[in-house]
Each structure stands twice: as C-alpha cells, then as structure tokens.
Amino acid sequence: MDTEAQPTERDRSSHPESPGPGGRSRFALVAQAAAWLPGGRITLGVFACLAFLLLLNAFVVQPFQIPSGSMEQGLRVGDRVLVNKLAYRFGAQPSRGDVIVFDGTGYFGDADYVKRVVGVGGDHVVCCDKEERIEVNGRPVDETSFLYPGDSASSVPFDVVVPAGRLFVLGDHRSDSSDSRDHLGSPGGGMIPVEDVIGRADWIVWPQDHWTHLTRPSAYARVPAASAEGAHG
C-alpha cells in the first residue's frame, strides 16, 4: 500500500525558509519589504523599533515632563517621569499617597496634571486638625516627608467625603498648586474620576542627578478604611 511521505521535525528545521502550505515564508516577505523600502533592512528595523515604542507608549509606560512647581520638592520643573499605565489595570485601584497623572478635561482644565492622591472613594478628608494636619477617616496624616518645606497642609479649610470611583488630589507644594481644593464648588467637587487616571508616576528618569524611584509614603499606611470611621461613630 502506498503512503504519502510526511516531513519529519528534522526535515522542517532543515529548511526554515520553506513556505508553509498555501503561503510564502515570512523570511521572503521580510526580504521583499526590505527591498521595497529605501535603505533596505535598516529602514525596516527603524520602523519596527518605532512601532514597538508607539505600542509601549500607548499601553505600558509613557514619559511626561513636569511643567510646574506644584509637586516640589519631589518633582521639579523640567523633570521627566515615567508613568506606569498598567498600574491601575486588571482590577487595581489608585491608593492614598500615589503620585498620579490624569486627564483634567472638564475638571481642572484641558491638560494632563500630576498630583498626589489624598483620598479615595468613601474617604472623609478634613483640613485641618488642631496641629494643622490633614485627617483622613479620623486619622491625622504626617506629610512632612513630602510636603514642600514651609508650606502648611492647606490654607484652605475643607471637609469632604470622596464619592465612589473618584479621587481627592493635592499637590505637594500646597502654596503653589491648583488642585481639588480649588474646585470644591465646581461640578464634581474637584474629585477626579478614576477612569481619567492615565497612570502612576513611578520613576524620575531625567535629569540624571535626580533619577529616583517614586514610592508611596508611609504616612498613609495607618489610615483606616472608610468604613472603619463609621464603625466608631
């Protein structure tokens, strides 16, 4: 009985450029594209790198330049930060103390902004207590590790409950920051929708002498969950 010969794995690996059933090899297509482009394989390689960078910028990490002093002393004017766009995907949510970049259209202005998260959905945020500190869910927050030297927690008093799905944000340089405090009477009450957050600022990458990994300060670690304050009446 006649049988049709089937190629072995060795046969396939011995002819990597052999076209598959009904098609041309990917190597031949690459060679044809390189021959068609001015500059050949070099130009093709540049296009491939650009495509990779565009995908990286769109979905994974994006560089931003700090335009103002509202986040000094941690973030200075002209600093370049890398924003992690995957930080709040797959179910993760912004946390108190995170430095975030968000789209302020319709809330702060038609631009992207960088601020620190002070309150998340359900939080009761008050300024200030007898020692001029912000309180979150009844717990005072010691902001001295990141607050601009000489600044008070806020010259504007406020007492807000952050709606679900929103964020109360402040700049670290309180005397030079337009943030949630300045929009308390606006639509949305100065609270940023979580879906408008672009990502979390994780690294300062330029200038080189300011290269820093941005971490969440421990000041918020002892703040109880929003429900805990209610439990104590």
C-alpha positions in Angstrom: 0.0 0.0 0.0 1.4 3.4 -1.0 1.6 6.0 1.7 2.4 9.7 1.3 5.7 10.7 2.9 5.3 13.2 5.8 8.1 15.6 6.6 9.8 15.0 10.0 10.7 17.6 12.5 14.2 17.4 11.3 13.0 18.0 7.7 11.2 21.1 8.8 14.1 22.6 10.8 16.5 21.9 8.0 14.5 24.2 5.6 13.4 27.2 7.8 12.6 29.3 4.8 10.4 26.8 3.1 6.9 28.2 2.7 4.1 26.7 4.6 1.0 25.2 3.0 -0.5 27.7 0.7 1.8 30.6 1.6 5.2 32.2 1.3 7.7 32.2 4.1 7.8 35.1 6.5 11.5 35.5 5.6 10.7 36.1 2.0 8.1 38.7 2.9 10.6 40.5 5.1 13.2 40.4 2.4 10.6 41.8 -0.1 9.6 44.6 2.3 13.3 45.5 2.9 13.9 45.6 -0.9 11.0 47.9 -1.4 12.0 50.4 1.3 14.7 53.0 0.7 17.5 52.0 3.0 16.5 48.3 3.0 16.7 46.4 6.3 18.0 49.4 8.2 14.8 51.4 7.4 12.7 48.3 8.2 14.4 47.9 11.5 13.8 51.6 12.4 10.1 51.2 11.5 9.9 48.1 13.7 11.5 50.0 16.6 9.2 52.9 16.2 6.1 50.7 16.1 7.3 49.0 19.3 7.9 52.3 21.0 4.4 53.5 20.0 2.8 50.4 21.4 4.9 50.8 24.6 3.9 54.4 24.9 0.2 53.7 24.3 -0.3 50.7 26.6 2.6 50.2 29.1 4.7 53.3 30.0 4.7 56.9 29.0 7.1 59.7 29.7 5.8 63.1 30.9 7.6 66.3 31.6 6.7 68.2 34.8 5.5 71.7 33.7 5.2 73.5 37.1 6.4 73.5 40.7 3.1 72.2 42.2 4.7 68.9 43.2 8.0 70.3 44.5 10.1 69.4 46.3 9.8 65.8 45.0 9.1 66.7 41.3 10.9 69.7 40.0 10.1 71.8 36.9 11.5 70.1 33.8 11.8 66.6 35.4 10.9 63.7 33.2 8.9 61.0 34.8 7.9 57.6 33.6 4.2 56.9 34.1 3.1 53.3 34.6 -0.1 52.8 32.5 -0.6 49.3 33.8 -0.6 50.2 37.5 -4.4 50.5 37.7 -5.4 47.9 35.1 -6.7 44.4 35.8 -8.7 45.5 38.8 -6.1 47.6 40.7 -7.1 51.0 42.0 -5.2 54.2 43.0 -4.1 54.2 46.6 -3.6 57.1 49.1 -0.2 58.6 48.6 0.2 57.6 45.0 1.5 60.2 42.6 -0.8 60.1 39.5 -1.1 61.7 36.1 -4.6 62.3 35.0 -6.6 64.0 32.2 -8.1 67.1 33.8 -10.5 67.9 31.0 -13.8 69.1 32.4 -12.5 69.2 35.9 -9.1 71.1 36.1 -8.6 72.2 32.5 -7.8 70.8 29.1 -4.5 69.2 30.0 -2.8 66.4 31.9 -2.0 67.0 35.5 0.2 65.3 38.1 -0.9 65.3 41.8 -0.8 63.1 44.9 -3.9 61.0 45.9 -5.0 62.1 49.4 -8.5 60.5 49.4 -10.1 57.6 47.6 -13.8 56.7 47.2 -15.6 56.7 50.6 -12.8 58.6 52.4 -13.7 61.5 54.8 -10.9 64.1 54.3 -10.7 67.1 56.6 -8.3 70.0 57.0 -7.2 70.8 59.4 -6.9 69.4 62.9 -5.5 71.3 65.9 -2.0 70.6 64.8 -2.7 71.8 61.2 -2.6 68.3 59.8 -4.9 66.7 57.2 -7.1 64.0 58.6 -8.4 61.0 56.6 -11.1 58.9 58.1 -10.3 60.4 61.5 -6.6 59.7 61.4 -4.1 62.6 61.1 -1.5 62.3 58.3 2.1 63.4 58.8 3.0 64.8 55.5 6.4 66.2 56.4 8.4 63.7 54.3 6.9 65.1 51.1 5.3 68.4 51.8 7.2 71.5 50.4 9.3 73.0 53.2 7.5 75.9 54.9 4.1 75.0 53.5 1.1 74.2 55.7 -1.1 71.3 54.9 -3.6 73.8 53.4 -4.5 77.4 53.8 -8.0 76.5 52.5 -10.2 74.5 55.0 -12.2 71.7 53.7 -14.4 68.8 54.9 -15.3 66.4 52.1 -16.4 62.8 51.6 -15.0 61.4 48.4 -17.6 59.8 46.2 -17.1 56.2 45.0 -15.0 56.0 41.9 -13.4 59.4 42.5 -10.2 60.8 44.0 -9.3 63.8 46.1 -5.9 65.0 44.9 -3.4 67.7 46.2 -0.1 69.0 45.1 2.9 68.6 47.4 3.7 72.3 47.1 0.4 73.4 48.6 1.0 77.1 48.2 1.7 76.7 44.5 -0.8 74.1 43.5 -4.2 74.3 41.9 -5.9 71.0 42.9 -9.1 69.6 44.4 -9.3 72.4 47.0 -9.7 75.0 44.2 -12.6 73.1 42.6 -14.8 72.2 45.6 -17.7 74.3 44.2 -17.3 73.1 40.7 -19.1 70.2 39.0 -17.7 67.0 40.5 -16.4 68.9 43.6 -12.8 68.8 42.5 -12.9 65.0 42.6 -11.1 63.2 39.8 -12.9 60.2 38.2 -10.7 57.1 38.5 -11.2 56.3 34.8 -9.5 59.6 33.9 -6.3 58.5 35.5 -3.6 57.9 32.9 -1.2 56.1 35.3 1.1 56.2 38.3 4.3 58.1 38.2 6.9 55.6 39.2 10.3 57.0 38.1 12.1 60.3 37.7 14.4 59.5 34.7 15.8 62.9 33.9 17.9 64.8 34.7 20.3 62.0 35.7 21.2 63.5 39.0 17.6 63.4 40.0 17.0 59.7 39.0 14.6 58.4 41.6 12.1 55.6 42.2 8.9 57.2 43.4 7.3 55.2 46.2 4.2 55.6 48.3 5.0 57.4 51.5 4.4 55.5 54.8 2.3 58.5 56.1 -0.9 56.9 54.8 -0.2 53.4 56.0 -2.1 53.8 59.3 -5.2 55.5 57.7 -8.2 53.2 58.3 -10.6 52.2 55.6 -13.5 54.5 55.1 -15.9 52.1 56.8 -13.8 52.0 59.9 -14.5 55.6 60.8 -18.2 55.0 60.5 -17.9 52.0 62.8 -16.6 54.2 65.5 -19.4 56.7 65.1 
